[in-house]
Structures are given as C-alpha cells and as structure tokens.
Amino acid sequence: MNMHIKWSLLVLAVSAMFSQRAVGQIDINPKIEIGVSGNGFVYHGDLSSKKYGDFKDMQSGIGAYLKYYFSPVLALRLNGYYGKLRGNDADFSDEWRLKRAYRFSSPLTEVSLTGEADFFGKGRFRSFRDTRRHYNRWGAYILAGAGLAFVHANRDWSGLNRGYFYRDAPENIGEDSLNTPDHIVLVFPLGLGVRYDASKRFSVFVEAAYRFTFTDNLDGYKYSVYSSKYDGYTTYSCGVAYRFDHDTRYRRKMLLQ
C-alpha cells in the first residue's frame, strides 16, 4: 500500500513538472498593454532660451497608459500624465532676461490619445509567439496624436527692471496683468521611443515627445514678450510595461498538443 502511494505521488509530481514546463513555453498573443513611467516636463516658450526648451526648466511627474494592439506594428494608446511646467528668466545669463525677470509655474495634467508604429513590431511579435526563447527584444517606435492639457499658470513679474526697458515690457505688462492664462490647451504629441523586452510580458521603455500647441498663452505672457511663437512642452519618459494575453483559444490549443 505504501509503495503504491509512493508511485502515485511520483507520477503526479512528474506530470505537474511537465505541465508547468508546457505552460511556461506557451507563446503569448498580446492585445492589451499597460505602462507606468516617471517623466520630465520641459517648457518651451517666451521664458526659455532655446526653441525646444532648456533642461534647467525640467520638472518631474508621473504617467500611465493603456494600449491596444491592432497589429504587430500599429497600436493605439490612451495616456495620462501629471506634473509641472516652469519657466524663469533668472535661469539664463542674458542681461535682458535678468532685467526682465519674468517667471511662472503651473501644474500640468494631460490626457491624450496617440497612435504608435513599431518599426520592429513584426519580428517582436514572432518572438512572442515562439515557444522557444524570446529572441527579438528591441523595439523602436514613433507616436503621434492629440489631447488636452489642463494648466494654471502662476506668474510673477515683480522683478522687472522698468528703467532698463524703454518700452514693450513696461508698457505691455499691464495688458498681461489683465490677461487670463489658458487653463485648457489642445496639444499634439509627436515623438520617438525605444523599448527593450525583459521577458515576453514585461518591457522597459524610454521616449521623448514634443507637444505642439496653437496658443501663446500657456505661460500667461502674451503681450509683454518679444516672441509671438506658440508655447509648448516636451515630455521625457522612462517606464515599465506589462502585456496581457487574451487569445485563450490559442492557449487551449497549445495545452492539448
């Protein structure tokens, strides 16, 4: 009787081992992916010294997304970001900026919908669906879309040296004092990213996306500045993602083989 029990337990253990091995080798067919990220937000506008912003103005934040794969190459992402924007003339060495001494800061919440195209998507998906090792681990993608940014600029021009400027800033700051900064801004993200698959389900990624706008009032300075170009910001992200497998029919087929 004892010998019979021992053999039964041995058979069950071996069966469980092979069952776990088979399940571990099953490929996945990802359709849904979620991701979280840490982000840096760089403002670019009238209070930045460079066209696409300066890292001196970078502010930290967080982000998350929900992605649906239409194909190995194309996907659609719903994104959410929370952080801050900041600009300060005092960060730069130009004399006129130091004399103007404008600054602003604003909380930032963004909700956007972006399409994504992965240049190496076909190879990566073939690797997902291979029961052997995961060999195509790198991805490179572009993204583009539209969304809304919710902002509330807090401005400070108390350091303005009116004697240094003969006109423009001293004359027009009155108009800006009556100007209400935009609170909801239409944004158009356009960017690039790189991802690396740590496994078939987990990946890490870095990306950068420029936010185009059609407003010069994101920072609240519209009349007393020298440039009429549109304001905007760039988001730099580093994060992790997890893929779900919803193809249960394929999973059952593999288990039966």
C-alpha positions in Angstrom: 0.0 0.0 0.0 2.8 2.4 0.9 4.7 1.5 -2.3 1.5 2.2 -4.3 1.1 5.7 -2.7 4.8 6.5 -3.4 4.5 5.6 -7.1 1.3 7.6 -7.3 2.9 10.7 -5.8 5.9 10.3 -8.1 3.6 10.2 -11.2 1.7 13.2 -10.0 5.0 15.1 -9.4 6.4 14.3 -12.9 3.0 15.2 -14.5 2.9 18.5 -12.7 6.5 19.3 -13.7 5.8 18.7 -17.4 2.5 20.6 -17.2 4.3 23.6 -15.7 7.0 23.4 -18.4 4.4 23.3 -21.2 2.6 26.3 -19.7 5.9 28.2 -19.4 6.7 27.6 -23.0 3.4 28.8 -24.4 3.7 31.8 -26.5 1.6 34.9 -26.0 -0.5 37.0 -28.3 -0.6 40.5 -26.8 -3.5 42.7 -27.4 -3.6 44.9 -24.3 -0.7 46.5 -22.6 -0.4 48.8 -19.6 2.6 51.0 -18.7 3.7 53.4 -16.0 6.5 55.9 -16.2 8.5 58.6 -14.5 8.6 61.8 -16.5 10.4 65.0 -17.0 8.5 68.0 -18.4 10.4 70.8 -20.2 8.5 74.0 -21.1 9.4 75.9 -24.2 8.1 79.4 -24.9 8.9 83.0 -24.3 10.6 82.4 -21.0 13.0 79.7 -22.3 16.3 80.5 -24.1 16.1 77.7 -26.6 13.5 76.9 -29.2 12.7 73.5 -27.7 13.2 74.4 -24.1 16.1 74.0 -21.7 16.7 71.2 -19.2 17.2 73.9 -16.5 13.4 74.2 -16.5 12.7 70.4 -16.3 10.0 69.4 -13.8 9.3 65.9 -12.7 6.0 64.0 -12.9 4.3 60.6 -13.5 2.5 59.0 -16.3 0.5 55.9 -17.3 -1.1 54.4 -20.4 -3.4 51.8 -21.7 -2.5 50.4 -25.1 -4.4 48.2 -27.7 -2.5 46.4 -30.5 -4.3 46.4 -33.8 -1.4 44.6 -35.4 2.2 43.8 -34.6 3.1 47.2 -35.9 0.2 49.5 -35.1 -1.3 50.3 -31.7 -3.4 52.9 -30.0 -2.6 54.4 -26.6 -4.7 56.3 -24.0 -2.2 58.3 -22.0 -2.4 60.2 -18.7 0.3 62.5 -17.3 0.7 64.6 -14.2 3.5 67.0 -13.5 4.5 70.7 -13.6 5.8 73.3 -16.0 8.2 76.1 -15.1 10.0 79.0 -16.8 12.3 81.5 -15.2 14.3 84.3 -16.8 16.8 84.1 -13.9 18.0 80.7 -15.1 19.8 82.3 -18.0 22.7 84.7 -18.4 21.4 87.1 -21.0 21.4 90.6 -19.5 17.9 91.5 -20.8 16.4 88.3 -19.3 17.9 89.1 -15.9 16.5 92.6 -16.2 13.1 91.3 -17.3 13.0 88.7 -14.5 9.7 87.0 -15.6 8.8 83.6 -14.2 5.9 81.3 -14.0 5.0 77.8 -12.8 2.0 75.7 -13.5 0.6 72.3 -12.5 0.0 70.1 -15.6 -2.4 67.3 -16.2 -2.6 65.8 -19.7 -5.0 63.3 -21.3 -4.1 62.3 -24.8 -4.8 59.6 -27.4 -1.8 58.6 -29.6 -1.2 56.2 -32.4 2.0 54.2 -32.3 4.0 52.4 -35.0 6.8 50.0 -34.1 9.5 49.6 -36.8 10.4 46.1 -35.4 6.9 45.1 -34.4 6.6 42.0 -36.8 9.8 40.5 -35.5 8.9 41.1 -31.9 5.5 39.5 -32.2 7.0 36.5 -33.9 9.3 36.2 -30.9 6.3 36.5 -28.6 4.6 33.6 -30.4 7.7 31.3 -30.4 7.7 28.7 -27.6 11.4 28.8 -27.5 13.5 31.7 -26.2 12.4 35.3 -26.7 15.0 36.5 -29.3 13.7 39.8 -30.8 13.7 42.0 -27.7 14.2 45.5 -29.1 11.6 47.9 -30.4 11.7 51.4 -31.9 8.6 53.4 -32.5 7.1 56.7 -33.4 4.0 58.2 -31.8 1.6 61.0 -32.8 -1.8 62.1 -31.6 -3.9 64.7 -29.8 -5.0 65.5 -26.3 -5.9 68.1 -23.7 -3.5 69.7 -21.2 -5.0 71.3 -18.1 -2.8 74.1 -16.7 -3.0 77.0 -14.4 0.0 79.4 -14.8 1.1 81.4 -11.7 3.1 84.4 -12.9 5.5 86.7 -11.2 6.9 89.9 -12.8 7.8 91.7 -9.7 11.5 91.7 -10.5 11.0 93.6 -13.8 13.5 96.4 -14.1 11.4 99.0 -15.9 14.2 101.5 -16.2 16.2 99.1 -18.4 13.4 98.8 -21.0 12.3 101.8 -22.8 9.1 100.2 -24.0 7.4 96.9 -24.7 7.8 95.1 -21.4 7.0 98.0 -19.1 4.2 99.3 -21.3 2.6 95.9 -22.1 2.9 94.2 -18.7 -0.4 95.9 -17.8 -2.1 94.0 -20.6 -0.6 90.8 -19.4 -1.7 91.6 -15.8 -5.3 91.6 -17.2 -4.7 88.6 -19.4 -6.1 85.3 -18.2 -3.7 82.4 -19.0 -5.2 79.4 -20.8 -6.5 76.7 -18.5 -7.3 74.0 -21.2 -4.9 73.7 -24.1 -5.2 71.5 -27.2 -1.9 69.6 -27.6 -0.5 67.4 -30.4 2.2 65.0 -29.2 4.8 63.8 -31.7 7.7 61.7 -30.5 10.1 58.7 -30.6 10.7 55.8 -28.3 12.8 52.7 -27.7 11.8 49.7 -25.7 13.5 46.5 -24.5 11.7 43.3 -23.6 12.9 41.9 -20.3 10.5 39.0 -21.0 7.5 38.2 -23.2 5.3 40.1 -20.8 7.5 42.8 -19.3 9.4 45.6 -21.1 11.1 48.8 -20.3 11.0 51.9 -22.5 12.3 55.4 -22.9 10.6 58.0 -25.1 10.5 61.7 -25.8 7.5 63.6 -27.3 7.1 67.2 -28.2 3.7 68.8 -27.6 2.7 71.3 -30.3 0.0 73.8 -29.4 -1.8 76.7 -31.0 -1.5 79.1 -28.2 1.0 81.7 -27.0 -0.8 82.0 -23.6 0.3 78.7 -21.9 2.6 80.7 -19.6 0.4 83.7 -19.3 2.8 86.1 -21.0 1.3 87.1 -24.3 1.7 90.9 -24.8 4.9 91.9 -23.0 7.3 89.5 -24.6 9.3 89.7 -27.8 8.2 86.5 -29.5 4.8 85.5 -30.8 5.6 81.8 -31.3 3.4 79.2 -29.8 4.2 77.8 -26.4 4.5 74.1 -25.7 6.4 71.5 -23.8 8.3 68.2 -24.2 7.8 65.1 -22.2 10.7 62.7 -21.4 9.6 59.3 -20.1 11.2 56.2 -18.7 9.0 53.4 -17.6 7.9 49.7 -17.5 5.1 47.9 -19.3 3.1 44.7 -18.9 1.3 42.8 -21.7 -1.8 40.7 -21.4 -2.6 37.7 -23.5 -6.3 37.4 -24.3 -6.1 34.7 -27.0 -7.4 31.8 -24.8 -8.4 29.7 -27.8 -4.7 29.5 -28.9 -3.7 28.8 -25.3 -6.0 25.8 -25.1 -4.8 24.5 -28.4 -1.2 24.6 -27.2 -2.1 22.9 -23.9 -3.8 20.0 -25.8 -0.8 19.4 -28.1 
